[in-house]
Amino acid sequence: MTRPPRGMADEGRIPLPRRRTADLLALSSPLLILLALVSLLNRSPATRLQAVPALLIGVGLLVFSLVRRRRRRTMMLRVLREPGPGKS
């Protein structure tokens, strides 16, 4: 990871390796769900049960991510609506 020269602001950018990792993690649960669905379709009826845990984990991760994002946005909106110091 390279640092900006002295005196130059970083402008709040996310370093590329962290951003790439975050992007891959964001895709991991939908890809896990897709993999589980494909394996459900390709397996024989006797072995389809083996794909269910991957499907449940993928859905759980996706739901958890959505709930966490909603909470974060609600908290941010609440902070933005609060009157600042010196305001009534």
N, CA, C and O atoms as a printed pandas DataFrame, in Angstrom:
     atom_number atom_name residue_name chain_id  residue_number  x_coord  y_coord  z_coord
0              1         N          MET        A               1    0.846   -1.164    0.000
1              2        CA          MET        A               1    0.000    0.000    0.000
2              3         C          MET        A               1    0.896    1.232    0.000
3              4         O          MET        A               1    1.776    1.363    0.851
4              5         N          THR        A               2    0.676    2.129   -0.944
5              6        CA          THR        A               2    1.487    3.330   -1.015
6              7         C          THR        A               2    0.788    4.470   -0.295
7              8         O          THR        A               2   -0.440    4.547   -0.260
8              9         N          ARG        A               3    1.574    5.330    0.265
9             10        CA          ARG        A               3    1.042    6.490    0.978
10            11         C          ARG        A               3    1.167    7.717    0.091
11            12         O          ARG        A               3    2.075    7.802   -0.735
12            13         N          PRO        A               4    0.243    8.679    0.263
13            14        CA          PRO        A               4    0.365    9.909   -0.513
14            15         C          PRO        A               4    1.574   10.701   -0.044
15            16         O          PRO        A               4    1.993   10.565    1.105
16            17         N          PRO        A               5    2.140   11.525   -0.915
17            18        CA          PRO        A               5    3.280   12.347   -0.496
18            19         C          PRO        A               5    2.887   13.263    0.647
19            20         O          PRO        A               5    1.709   13.559    0.849
20            21         N          ARG        A               6    3.899   13.712    1.397
21            22        CA          ARG        A               6    3.635   14.585    2.534
22            23         C          ARG        A               6    2.932   15.852    2.082
23            24         O          ARG        A               6    3.243   16.430    1.041
24            25         N          GLY        A               7    1.979   16.262    2.895
25            26        CA          GLY        A               7    1.270   17.491    2.597
26            27         C          GLY        A               7    0.025   17.273    1.743
27            28         O          GLY        A               7   -0.799   18.180    1.622
28            29         N          MET        A               8   -0.128   16.098    1.153
29            30        CA          MET        A               8   -1.314   15.834    0.329
30            31         C          MET        A               8   -2.320   15.047    1.157
31            32         O          MET        A               8   -1.962   14.096    1.852
32            33         N          ALA        A               9   -3.560   15.449    1.075
33            34        CA          ALA        A               9   -4.625   14.765    1.819
34            35         C          ALA        A               9   -4.970   13.456    1.121
35            36         O          ALA        A               9   -4.819   13.316   -0.093
36            37         N          ASP        A              10   -5.432   12.513    1.912
37            38        CA          ASP        A              10   -5.806   11.208    1.370
38            39         C          ASP        A              10   -7.195   11.238    0.735
39            40         O          ASP        A              10   -7.549   10.312    0.004
40            41         N          GLU        A              11   -7.977   12.261    0.990
41            42        CA          GLU        A              11   -9.315   12.452    0.440
42            43         C          GLU        A              11  -10.286   11.356    0.840
43            44         O          GLU        A              11  -11.319   11.195    0.190
44            45         N          GLY        A              12   -9.991   10.599    1.884
45            46        CA          GLY        A              12  -10.921    9.599    2.391
46            47         C          GLY        A              12  -11.096    8.383    1.504
47            48         O          GLY        A              12  -12.082    7.661    1.654
48            49         N          ARG        A              13  -10.207    8.136    0.614
49            50        CA          ARG        A              13  -10.334    6.970   -0.265
50            51         C          ARG        A              13   -9.976    5.697    0.479
51            52         O          ARG        A              13   -9.133    5.695    1.376
52            53         N          ILE        A              14  -10.638    4.610    0.087
53            54        CA          ILE        A              14  -10.337    3.306    0.661
54            55         C          ILE        A              14   -9.191    2.699   -0.144
55            56         O          ILE        A              14   -9.257    2.676   -1.373
56            57         N          PRO        A              15   -8.142    2.208    0.517
57            58        CA          PRO        A              15   -7.045    1.585   -0.216
58            59         C          PRO        A              15   -7.541    0.421   -1.062
59            60         O          PRO        A              15   -8.481   -0.272   -0.674
60            61         N          LEU        A              16   -6.920    0.204   -2.207
61            62        CA          LEU        A              16   -7.374   -0.792   -3.176
62            63         C          LEU        A              16   -7.464   -2.205   -2.621
63            64         O          LEU        A              16   -8.468   -2.869   -2.877
64            65         N          PRO        A              17   -6.469   -2.716   -1.866
65            66        CA          PRO        A              17   -6.614   -4.085   -1.355
66            67         C          PRO        A              17   -7.814   -4.247   -0.424
67            68         O          PRO        A              17   -8.493   -5.272   -0.484
68            69         N          ARG        A              18   -8.089   -3.277    0.423
69            70        CA          ARG        A              18   -9.244   -3.368    1.318
70            71         C          ARG        A              18  -10.540   -3.300    0.526
71            72         O          ARG        A              18  -11.498   -4.016    0.817
72            73         N          ARG        A              19  -10.557   -2.440   -0.470
73            74        CA          ARG        A              19  -11.761   -2.301   -1.283
74            75         C          ARG        A              19  -12.044   -3.591   -2.049
75            76         O          ARG        A              19  -13.192   -4.026   -2.135
76            77         N          ARG        A              20  -11.015   -4.191   -2.596
77            78        CA          ARG        A              20  -11.185   -5.443   -3.334
78            79         C          ARG        A              20  -11.675   -6.549   -2.398
79            80         O          ARG        A              20  -12.529   -7.351   -2.778
80            81         N          THR        A              21  -11.147   -6.593   -1.198
81            82        CA          THR        A              21  -11.593   -7.579   -0.215
82            83         C          THR        A              21  -13.055   -7.347    0.156
83            84         O          THR        A              21  -13.834   -8.295    0.260
84            85         N          ALA        A              22  -13.421   -6.086    0.354
85            86        CA          ALA        A              22  -14.810   -5.769    0.693
86            87         C          ALA        A              22  -15.747   -6.147   -0.452
87            88         O          ALA        A              22  -16.848   -6.645   -0.216
88            89         N          ASP        A              23  -15.315   -5.913   -1.684
89            90        CA          ASP        A              23  -16.142   -6.278   -2.839
90            91         C          ASP        A              23  -16.326   -7.791   -2.932
91            92         O          ASP        A              23  -17.423   -8.268   -3.223
92            93         N          LEU        A              24  -15.267   -8.536   -2.687
93            94        CA          LEU        A              24  -15.368  -10.004   -2.736
94            95         C          LEU        A              24  -16.256  -10.528   -1.610
95            96         O          LEU        A              24  -17.029  -11.465   -1.815
96            97         N          LEU        A              25  -16.150   -9.934   -0.433
97            98        CA          LEU        A              25  -17.003  -10.356    0.674
98            99         C          LEU        A              25  -18.462  -10.025    0.406
99           100         O          LEU        A              25  -19.352  -10.776    0.803
100          101         N          ALA        A              26  -18.714   -8.909   -0.263
101          102        CA          ALA        A              26  -20.095   -8.545   -0.592
102          103         C          ALA        A              26  -20.706   -9.540   -1.571
103          104         O          ALA        A              26  -21.913   -9.780   -1.537
104          105         N          LEU        A              27  -19.897  -10.112   -2.428
105          106        CA          LEU        A              27  -20.388  -11.084   -3.404
106          107         C          LEU        A              27  -20.445  -12.505   -2.860
107          108         O          LEU        A              27  -21.040  -13.382   -3.486
108          109         N          SER        A              28  -19.842  -12.741   -1.717
109          110        CA          SER        A              28  -19.716  -14.121   -1.238
110          111         C          SER        A              28  -21.055  -14.771   -0.905
111          112         O          SER        A              28  -21.279  -15.923   -1.278
112          113         N          SER        A              29  -21.946  -14.070   -0.219
113          114        CA          SER        A              29  -23.217  -14.709    0.141
114          115         C          SER        A              29  -24.132  -14.930   -1.059
115          116         O          SER        A              29  -24.746  -15.994   -1.137
116          117         N          PRO        A              30  -24.265  -13.980   -2.013
117          118        CA          PRO        A              30  -25.063  -14.318   -3.200
118          119         C          PRO        A              30  -24.469  -15.467   -4.016
119          120         O          PRO        A              30  -25.202  -16.289   -4.566
120          121         N          LEU        A              31  -23.142  -15.518   -4.092
121          122        CA          LEU        A              31  -22.514  -16.623   -4.824
122          123         C          LEU        A              31  -22.710  -17.952   -4.107
123          124         O          LEU        A              31  -22.864  -18.989   -4.752
124          125         N          LEU        A              32  -22.705  -17.927   -2.780
125          126        CA          LEU        A              32  -22.956  -19.150   -2.016
126          127         C          LEU        A              32  -24.385  -19.636   -2.245
127          128         O          LEU        A              32  -24.621  -20.835   -2.391
128          129         N          ILE        A              33  -25.330  -18.710   -2.277
129          130        CA          ILE        A              33  -26.721  -19.069   -2.553
130          131         C          ILE        A              33  -26.841  -19.656   -3.959
131          132         O          ILE        A              33  -27.511  -20.669   -4.159
132          133         N          LEU        A              34  -26.190  -19.016   -4.929
133          134        CA          LEU        A              34  -26.228  -19.511   -6.306
134          135         C          LEU        A              34  -25.617  -20.903   -6.409
135          136         O          LEU        A              34  -26.166  -21.772   -7.087
136          137         N          LEU        A              35  -24.504  -21.116   -5.754
137          138        CA          LEU        A              35  -23.861  -22.430   -5.759
138          139         C          LEU        A              35  -24.757  -23.490   -5.134
139          140         O          LEU        A              35  -24.848  -24.609   -5.638
140          141         N          ALA        A              36  -25.415  -23.140   -4.042
141          142        CA          ALA        A              36  -26.312  -24.088   -3.382
142          143         C          ALA        A              36  -27.502  -24.423   -4.274
143          144         O          ALA        A              36  -27.918  -25.580   -4.341
144          145         N          LEU        A              37  -28.053  -23.425   -4.958
145          146        CA          LEU        A              37  -29.186  -23.690   -5.848
146          147         C          LEU        A              37  -28.789  -24.553   -7.036
147          148         O          LEU        A              37  -29.533  -25.447   -7.440
148          149         N          VAL        A              38  -27.619  -24.283   -7.592
149          150        CA          VAL        A              38  -27.133  -25.101   -8.715
150          151         C          VAL        A              38  -26.891  -26.534   -8.259
151          152         O          VAL        A              38  -27.218  -27.483   -8.971
152          153         N          SER        A              39  -26.319  -26.684   -7.076
153          154        CA          SER        A              39  -26.077  -28.043   -6.584
154          155         C          SER        A              39  -27.382  -28.761   -6.242
155          156         O          SER        A              39  -27.472  -29.980   -6.380
156          157         N          LEU        A              40  -28.400  -28.009   -5.794
157          158        CA          LEU        A              40  -29.709  -28.630   -5.559
158          159         C          LEU        A              40  -30.297  -29.173   -6.853
159          160         O          LEU        A              40  -30.895  -30.249   -6.868
160          161         N          LEU        A              41  -30.126  -28.427   -7.935
161          162        CA          LEU        A              41  -30.683  -28.857   -9.219
162          163         C          LEU        A              41  -29.925  -30.036   -9.824
163          164         O          LEU        A              41  -30.516  -30.865  -10.515
164          165         N          ASN        A              42  -28.632  -30.113   -9.570
165          166        CA          ASN        A              42  -27.812  -31.141  -10.207
166          167         C          ASN        A              42  -27.699  -32.438   -9.415
167          168         O          ASN        A              42  -27.255  -33.450   -9.959
168          169         N          ARG        A              43  -28.084  -32.431   -8.171
169          170        CA          ARG        A              43  -27.953  -33.638   -7.351
170          171         C          ARG        A              43  -29.158  -34.545   -7.499
171          172         O          ARG        A              43  -30.239  -34.127   -7.913
172          173         N          SER        A              44  -28.939  -35.776   -7.152
173          174        CA          SER        A              44  -30.056  -36.725   -7.143
174          175         C          SER        A              44  -30.925  -36.426   -5.916
175          176         O          SER        A              44  -30.453  -35.830   -4.949
176          177         N          PRO        A              45  -32.190  -36.840   -5.959
177          178        CA          PRO        A              45  -33.079  -36.529   -4.821
178          179         C          PRO        A              45  -32.562  -37.029   -3.472
179          180         O          PRO        A              45  -32.861  -36.430   -2.439
180          181         N          ALA        A              46  -31.809  -38.095   -3.468
181          182        CA          ALA        A              46  -31.320  -38.649   -2.202
182          183         C          ALA        A              46  -30.213  -37.793   -1.586
183          184         O          ALA        A              46  -30.028  -37.812   -0.370
184          185         N          THR        A              47  -29.481  -37.046   -2.404
185          186        CA          THR        A              47  -28.348  -36.269   -1.879
186          187         C          THR        A              47  -28.594  -34.763   -1.897
187          188         O          THR        A              47  -27.672  -33.995   -1.621
188          189         N          ARG        A              48  -29.799  -34.323   -2.210
189          190        CA          ARG        A              48  -30.080  -32.886   -2.252
190          191         C          ARG        A              48  -29.996  -32.228   -0.876
191          192         O          ARG        A              48  -29.730  -31.031   -0.775
192          193         N          LEU        A              49  -30.217  -32.987    0.152
193          194        CA          LEU        A              49  -30.184  -32.443    1.503
194          195         C          LEU        A              49  -28.805  -31.861    1.855
195          196         O          LEU        A              49  -28.698  -30.984    2.712
196          197         N          GLN        A              50  -27.768  -32.350    1.196
197          198        CA          GLN        A              50  -26.416  -31.868    1.484
198          199         C          GLN        A              50  -26.204  -30.426    1.049
199          200         O          GLN        A              50  -25.288  -29.774    1.551
200          201         N          ALA        A              51  -27.012  -29.907    0.139
201          202        CA          ALA        A              51  -26.862  -28.528   -0.337
202          203         C          ALA        A              51  -27.641  -27.530    0.517
203          204         O          ALA        A              51  -27.433  -26.323    0.399
204          205         N          VAL        A              52  -28.525  -28.015    1.364
205          206        CA          VAL        A              52  -29.375  -27.123    2.161
206          207         C          VAL        A              52  -28.571  -26.274    3.154
207          208         O          VAL        A              52  -28.875  -25.088    3.281
208          209         N          PRO        A              53  -27.568  -26.801    3.865
209          210        CA          PRO        A              53  -26.818  -25.933    4.791
210          211         C          PRO        A              53  -26.154  -24.744    4.106
211          212         O          PRO        A              53  -26.161  -23.642    4.654
212          213         N          ALA        A              54  -25.586  -24.943    2.928
213          214        CA          ALA        A              54  -24.968  -23.825    2.207
214          215         C          ALA        A              54  -26.017  -22.785    1.837
215          216         O          ALA        A              54  -25.759  -21.584    1.908
216          217         N          LEU        A              55  -27.190  -23.244    1.446
217          218        CA          LEU        A              55  -28.271  -22.324    1.102
218          219         C          LEU        A              55  -28.717  -21.525    2.328
219          220         O          LEU        A              55  -28.910  -20.312    2.242
220          221         N          LEU        A              56  -28.880  -22.195    3.455
221          222        CA          LEU        A              56  -29.307  -21.508    4.673
222          223         C          LEU        A              56  -28.260  -20.519    5.175
223          224         O          LEU        A              56  -28.606  -19.432    5.637
224          225         N          ILE        A              57  -26.991  -20.888    5.089
225          226        CA          ILE        A              57  -25.923  -19.983    5.520
226          227         C          ILE        A              57  -25.873  -18.758    4.619
227          228         O          ILE        A              57  -25.736  -17.637    5.109
228          229         N          GLY        A              58  -25.983  -18.955    3.318
229          230        CA          GLY        A              58  -25.973  -17.830    2.384
230          231         C          GLY        A              58  -27.132  -16.881    2.619
231          232         O          GLY        A              58  -26.949  -15.664    2.620
232          233         N          VAL        A              59  -28.326  -17.427    2.817
233          234        CA          VAL        A              59  -29.496  -16.590    3.080
234          235         C          VAL        A              59  -29.335  -15.873    4.424
235          236         O          VAL        A              59  -29.678  -14.696    4.542
236          237         N          GLY        A              60  -28.824  -16.564    5.418
237          238        CA          GLY        A              60  -28.612  -15.942    6.726
238          239         C          GLY        A              60  -27.626  -14.790    6.660
239          240         O          GLY        A              60  -27.853  -13.746    7.271
240          241         N          LEU        A              61  -26.539  -14.965    5.931
241          242        CA          LEU        A              61  -25.559  -13.887    5.781
242          243         C          LEU        A              61  -26.153  -12.693    5.047
243          244         O          LEU        A              61  -25.893  -11.544    5.403
244          245         N          LEU        A              62  -26.946  -12.969    4.030
245          246        CA          LEU        A              62  -27.569  -11.897    3.269
246          247         C          LEU        A              62  -28.567  -11.123    4.126
247          248         O          LEU        A              62  -28.589   -9.893    4.088
248          249         N          VAL        A              63  -29.379  -11.816    4.885
249          250        CA          VAL        A              63  -30.363  -11.167    5.751
250          251         C          VAL        A              63  -29.652  -10.359    6.839
251          252         O          VAL        A              63  -30.051   -9.233    7.136
252          253         N          PHE        A              64  -28.606  -10.928    7.431
253          254        CA          PHE        A              64  -27.854  -10.216    8.456
254          255         C          PHE        A              64  -27.253   -8.930    7.903
255          256         O          PHE        A              64  -27.265   -7.896    8.571
256          257         N          SER        A              65  -26.733   -8.993    6.695
257          258        CA          SER        A              65  -26.159   -7.814    6.055
258          259         C          SER        A              65  -27.218   -6.737    5.826
259          260         O          SER        A              65  -26.964   -5.554    6.052
260          261         N          LEU        A              66  -28.396   -7.147    5.378
261          262        CA          LEU        A              66  -29.469   -6.182    5.146
262          263         C          LEU        A              66  -29.943   -5.539    6.448
263          264         O          LEU        A              66  -30.194   -4.335    6.490
264          265         N          VAL        A              67  -30.064   -6.332    7.501
265          266        CA          VAL        A              67  -30.498   -5.798    8.795
266          267         C          VAL        A              67  -29.457   -4.829    9.343
267          268         O          VAL        A              67  -29.802   -3.762    9.850
268          269         N          ARG        A              68  -28.198   -5.197    9.241
269          270        CA          ARG        A              68  -27.130   -4.331    9.742
270          271         C          ARG        A              68  -27.090   -3.014    8.975
271          272         O          ARG        A              68  -26.920   -1.954    9.576
272          273         N          ARG        A              69  -27.243   -3.071    7.657
273          274        CA          ARG        A              69  -27.248   -1.851    6.854
274          275         C          ARG        A              69  -28.428   -0.956    7.218
275          276         O          ARG        A              69  -28.279    0.263    7.313
276          277         N          ARG        A              70  -29.601   -1.559    7.423
277          278        CA          ARG        A              70  -30.784   -0.772    7.790
278          279         C          ARG        A              70  -30.585   -0.090    9.146
279          280         O          ARG        A              70  -30.945    1.076    9.311
280          281         N          ARG        A              71  -30.016   -0.811   10.118
281          282        CA          ARG        A              71  -29.760   -0.211   11.435
282          283         C          ARG        A              71  -28.779    0.945   11.338
283          284         O          ARG        A              71  -28.973    1.991   11.958
284          285         N          ARG        A              72  -27.729    0.749   10.558
285          286        CA          ARG        A              72  -26.721    1.790   10.400
286          287         C          ARG        A              72  -27.317    3.038    9.763
287          288         O          ARG        A              72  -27.024    4.156   10.188
288          289         N          ARG        A              73  -28.146    2.851    8.753
289          290        CA          ARG        A              73  -28.783    3.995    8.093
290          291         C          ARG        A              73  -29.764    4.702    9.023
291          292         O          ARG        A              73  -29.858    5.929    9.019
292          293         N          THR        A              74  -30.495    3.918    9.821
293          294        CA          THR        A              74  -31.426    4.524   10.773
294          295         C          THR        A              74  -30.677    5.352   11.801
295          296         O          THR        A              74  -31.095    6.466   12.120
296          297         N          MET        A              75  -29.577    4.826   12.326
297          298        CA          MET        A              75  -28.778    5.575   13.298
298          299         C          MET        A              75  -28.202    6.840   12.671
299          300         O          MET        A              75  -28.179    7.894   13.306
300          301         N          MET        A              76  -27.742    6.741   11.435
301          302        CA          MET        A              76  -27.175    7.896   10.767
302          303         C          MET        A              76  -28.243    8.970   10.543
303          304         O          MET        A              76  -27.975   10.157   10.725
304          305         N          LEU        A              77  -29.436    8.560   10.153
305          306        CA          LEU        A              77  -30.526    9.512    9.962
306          307         C          LEU        A              77  -30.919   10.166   11.275
307          308         O          LEU        A              77  -31.207   11.362   11.313
308          309         N          ARG        A              78  -30.933    9.391   12.348
309          310        CA          ARG        A              78  -31.261    9.930   13.669
310          311         C          ARG        A              78  -30.238   10.987   14.087
311          312         O          ARG        A              78  -30.605   12.028   14.631
312          313         N          VAL        A              79  -28.968   10.722   13.836
313          314        CA          VAL        A              79  -27.914   11.689   14.182
314          315         C          VAL        A              79  -28.035   12.934   13.328
315          316         O          VAL        A              79  -27.831   14.045   13.818
316          317         N          LEU        A              80  -28.362   12.765   12.069
317          318        CA          LEU        A              80  -28.494   13.933   11.195
318          319         C          LEU        A              80  -29.693   14.798   11.560
319          320         O          LEU        A              80  -29.668   16.012   11.355
320          321         N          ARG        A              81  -30.732   14.188   12.093
321          322        CA          ARG        A              81  -31.925   14.949   12.466
322          323         C          ARG        A              81  -31.789   15.640   13.812
323          324         O          ARG        A              81  -32.556   16.558   14.104
324          325         N          GLU        A              82  -30.836   15.230   14.641
325          326        CA          GLU        A              82  -30.640   15.861   15.942
326          327         C          GLU        A              82  -30.189   17.304   15.740
327          328         O          GLU        A              82  -29.375   17.592   14.863
328          329         N          PRO        A              83  -30.723   18.206   16.560
329          330        CA          PRO        A              83  -30.250   19.590   16.464
330          331         C          PRO        A              83  -28.803   19.677   16.951
331          332         O          PRO        A              83  -28.425   19.063   17.949
332          333         N          GLY        A              84  -28.029   20.435   16.236
333          334        CA          GLY        A              84  -26.615   20.599   16.599
334          335         C          GLY        A              84  -26.466   21.524   17.788
335          336         O          GLY        A              84  -27.454   22.081   18.266
336          337         N          PRO        A              85  -25.234   21.698   18.279
337          338        CA          PRO        A              85  -24.999   22.604   19.410
338          339         C          PRO        A              85  -25.359   24.033   19.017
339          340         O          PRO        A              85  -24.961   24.511   17.955
340          341         N          GLY        A              86  -26.105   24.704   19.872
341          342        CA          GLY        A              86  -26.489   26.079   19.623
342          343         C          GLY        A              86  -27.750   26.229   18.803
343          344         O          GLY        A              86  -28.205   27.348   18.567
344          345         N          LYS        A              87  -28.327   25.111   18.361
345          346        CA          LYS        A              87  -29.576   25.156   17.598
346          347         C          LYS        A              87  -30.728   24.698   18.487
347          348         O          LYS        A              87  -30.531   23.886   19.391
348          349         N          SER        A              88  -31.896   25.200   18.240
349          350        CA          SER        A              88  -33.034   24.802   19.080
350          351         C          SER        A              88  -34.021   23.970   18.304
351          352         O          SER        A              88  -35.039   23.549   18.853
